[in-house]
Amino acid sequence: MPELLTLDDAENLGIDQVHDLYGKYISRSEASLLGTFGFGRDLVDSAEGAWIQLRDGRRLLDFTGGVGVLSHGHNHPRILAARDRFRQRRRMEVHKIYLSPYVAALGHNLAALLPGDLNISYFPNSGAEAVEGAVKLAYKYHGGRRGTILHTDISFHGKLLGAGSLTASSEIHFEYPRLPGTDSFAYGDLESFRLALERHTDERGRSDVYAVVLEPFSASSLRECSAEFLYEARRLCTEQDILLIFDEVYTGWGKTGRLFHFMHHPGLVPDVVTTSKSFGGGKSSISGYIAREPVFREAYDNPRDVTLHSTTYHGFGEETATALEAVAVAVEEDFPARARALEAILVPGLADIAARHPKLVAGIAGRGALHGVRLRPRAQLPTAVRDLIPVQLAKDPQAFAKLITGAVIAALYRDHDILSFFGSTQDIALIVSPPLVAGEKEVRLFLDALDAVLDRGAPRLLADFVKETATAARRTR
């Protein structure tokens, strides 16, 4: 019988053992990349709210918001209690033969919270699965008679083959097979959108477009569509019977100051909206798409097609029970108001930092509790730095932006015990995304730390980062 590591064994592994196992069984490069920033050489002991406790005793402020997953913070007591209750009562996890009271209740609550007739929900596991489910729904709604789907030119909808076909991000630099019939238009640009529709309209005025998928607020680029664009896109889609899909995987559940970002615009209702990340309260791997009732009824609500789109894990018991509580917390603790309160501190604070560091900060952008700081690019890397980094990276036109932003992240972690990350679009930015359980104290700590880091200036930050990277590389050999 093979020797298996137990749960006790896993919890007692040291960092060198973890690196060794990653190298053998997971990904050497992943371990090496994370090690570059220092946090790849640390192990977490526990986490609560906006804070992380390391095994070595350091206490870190987590300003990543779990990359969208942790609006509730780490280990929210109500989320933990809901999961404990489910287990203590030995509720059934999943069974495709029985109807689930948790699925029924969660579907009801989403219909109650969302506007219009967004009444019918489906619950897979990841954001990409929710997007793909929405796309399949749109295609089936048209009975396969239309063959084109439109997306924006800065989109991020996931990394599965289908969702990846609709993603336009520098993070996906390898050309995988794509869904047939995809086309793009410039984000938030009405003229570009109209031209895209015209490209797929025949001489008799019949559209071949079955769906348009877009992010009303693009979390990866920190841009948002104007009200004018969204209302007109809705009108054109209605006019041509095209399903309008809003991807709110990141921005759902209060992140930008409304329960869903599109709800900043009264009367605006998509045909389908997708959600994930904070939908599971930081504990549950769950996503969802919510469709307008007539759309779902037309596509799937008949005996022949009822299981045409399904998964074994749809309605997984503990996941949907957790999401029920996560939604209740977001509503009862008024996450949208929390995001607006954080915005009231972040916006002037970041603007002040930008004014104090004009040589480093090119601009700030964002809404609610989701912002970014773009650091000013340079035409060339300093010679001393260029000589220390791989040739391939030195030739990258984004090399300076990646390095200087990485250097700021490393300094925040090393010198100020703050965990942060940067976005992965064409315009690299330090993402400022606190959990919605954070308060003024945590925001002030972050702003003061960022100001102190930028005070060091680009040459020193870059030199320290390159040296730290070289040291980390030697450790992982």
GIMO-V279325 format. One record per backbone hydrogen bond with DSSP energy under -1.0 kcal/mol. NH is the residue of the N-H (numbers start at 1). CO is the residue of the C=O. E is the energy in kcal/mol with one decimal. If there is no record, write none. Layout:
[[NH	CO	E] [NH	CO	E]]
This chain:
[[10	6	-2.5] [11	7	-2.3] [13	10	-1.2] [18	14	-2.3] [19	15	-2.5] [20	16	-2.2] [21	17	-2.5] [22	18	-2.7] [23	19	-2.6] [24	20	-1.8] [25	21	-3.0] [26	22	-2.1] [31	27	-1.7] [32	28	-2.3] [33	29	-2.8] [34	30	-2.3] [35	31	-1.9] [36	32	-1.1] [37	34	-1.1] [38	35	-1.3] [40	34	-1.6] [41	38	-2.2] [42	39	-1.1] [45	53	-3.0] [46	53	-1.9] [48	51	-2.4] [49	74	-2.7] [51	48	-2.3] [52	60	-2.5] [53	46	-3.2] [54	58	-2.9] [55	43	-2.5] [57	54	-1.6] [60	52	-3.3] [61	417	-2.6] [62	50	-3.0] [63	419	-2.2] [67	64	-1.4] [69	66	-1.3] [70	65	-2.5] [73	70	-1.5] [74	49	-2.9] [80	76	-2.4] [81	77	-2.3] [82	78	-2.0] [83	79	-2.0] [84	80	-2.6] [85	81	-2.5] [86	82	-1.9] [87	83	-2.1] [88	84	-3.1] [89	85	-1.8] [90	87	-1.6] [91	86	-2.1] [104	100	-2.1] [105	101	-2.3] [106	102	-2.6] [107	103	-2.6] [108	104	-2.0] [109	105	-2.3] [110	106	-2.2] [111	107	-2.1] [112	108	-2.1] [113	109	-1.7] [114	110	-2.2] [118	115	-1.4] [119	117	-1.9] [120	291	-2.2] [122	289	-1.7] [130	126	-1.9] [131	127	-2.3] [132	128	-2.6] [133	129	-2.5] [134	130	-2.2] [135	131	-2.4] [136	132	-2.6] [137	133	-2.2] [138	134	-2.1] [139	135	-2.4] [140	136	-2.7] [141	137	-2.5] [142	138	-1.3] [143	140	-2.0] [144	139	-1.9] [145	142	-1.9] [148	208	-2.3] [149	181	-2.4] [150	211	-2.3] [151	183	-2.0] [153	185	-1.4] [164	160	-3.5] [165	161	-1.0] [166	163	-1.2] [168	155	-1.4] [172	169	-1.4] [173	171	-1.0] [176	174	-1.0] [183	149	-1.7] [185	151	-1.5] [189	186	-2.1] [193	189	-2.2] [194	190	-2.8] [195	191	-2.3] [196	192	-2.0] [197	193	-2.2] [198	194	-2.4] [199	195	-2.1] [200	197	-1.0] [201	198	-1.7] [202	206	-2.4] [205	202	-2.3] [208	200	-2.8] [210	148	-2.9] [211	148	-1.0] [212	243	-2.5] [213	150	-2.6] [214	245	-2.3] [218	223	-3.4] [222	218	-2.1] [225	216	-2.8] [230	226	-2.3] [231	227	-2.7] [232	228	-2.0] [233	229	-2.9] [234	230	-2.3] [235	231	-2.2] [236	232	-2.7] [237	233	-2.4] [238	234	-2.4] [239	235	-2.5] [240	236	-1.8] [241	238	-1.0] [242	237	-2.9] [243	210	-1.8] [245	212	-3.3] [246	272	-2.7] [247	214	-2.5] [248	274	-1.6] [252	248	-1.7] [253	259	-1.8] [254	259	-1.8] [257	254	-1.9] [263	260	-1.7] [264	261	-2.2] [265	262	-1.8] [268	265	-1.8] [271	244	-2.3] [272	244	-1.7] [273	290	-2.1] [274	246	-2.3] [275	288	-2.6] [279	276	-2.3] [280	277	-1.6] [281	278	-1.9] [283	280	-1.8] [284	280	-2.1] [286	284	-1.4] [287	124	-2.3] [288	275	-2.6] [289	122	-2.0] [290	273	-2.6] [291	120	-3.1] [292	271	-2.7] [293	117	-2.5] [296	292	-2.1] [297	293	-2.7] [298	294	-1.9] [299	295	-2.0] [300	296	-2.8] [301	296	-1.2] [302	300	-2.6] [306	302	-1.2] [308	305	-2.0] [314	311	-1.6] [315	123	-1.1] [316	313	-1.9] [317	93	-5.3] [320	316	-2.4] [321	317	-2.4] [322	318	-2.1] [323	319	-2.3] [324	320	-2.2] [325	321	-1.6] [326	322	-2.7] [327	323	-2.7] [328	324	-1.9] [329	325	-2.7] [330	326	-2.3] [331	327	-2.0] [332	328	-3.2] [333	329	-2.8] [335	330	-2.7] [338	334	-2.0] [339	335	-2.6] [340	336	-2.0] [341	337	-2.2] [342	338	-2.3] [343	339	-2.3] [344	340	-1.8] [346	342	-3.0] [347	343	-2.5] [349	345	-1.7] [350	346	-3.3] [351	347	-2.2] [352	348	-2.2] [353	349	-1.8] [354	350	-2.6] [355	351	-2.1] [356	352	-1.9] [357	353	-1.4] [360	357	-1.3] [361	357	-2.9] [362	374	-2.9] [363	374	-1.5] [365	372	-1.8] [367	370	-2.2] [369	255	-2.8] [370	367	-1.7] [371	432	-2.7] [372	365	-2.4] [373	430	-2.3] [374	363	-2.9] [376	360	-4.0] [386	382	-2.8] [387	383	-2.2] [388	385	-1.5] [394	390	-2.2] [395	391	-1.5] [396	393	-1.1] [399	396	-2.3] [402	398	-2.8] [403	399	-2.6] [404	400	-3.1] [405	401	-1.9] [406	402	-2.4] [407	403	-2.5] [408	404	-1.9] [409	405	-2.3] [410	406	-2.6] [411	407	-2.2] [412	408	-2.6] [413	409	-1.9] [414	410	-3.0] [415	411	-2.6] [416	412	-1.1] [418	412	-1.8] [419	61	-2.7] [423	429	-2.4] [430	373	-2.8] [431	421	-2.3] [432	371	-3.5] [433	63	-1.6] [438	435	-1.8] [443	439	-2.0] [444	440	-2.7] [445	441	-2.1] [446	442	-2.1] [447	443	-2.7] [448	444	-2.6] [449	445	-2.1] [450	446	-2.9] [451	447	-2.3] [452	448	-2.1] [453	449	-2.4] [454	450	-2.5] [455	451	-1.6] [456	453	-1.5] [457	454	-1.6] [461	457	-2.1] [462	458	-2.9] [463	459	-2.3] [464	460	-2.5] [465	461	-2.2] [466	462	-2.8] [467	463	-2.1] [468	464	-2.4] [469	465	-2.6] [470	466	-2.4] [471	467	-2.2] [472	468	-2.4] [473	469	-2.4] [474	470	-1.9] [475	471	-1.8] [476	472	-1.6]]
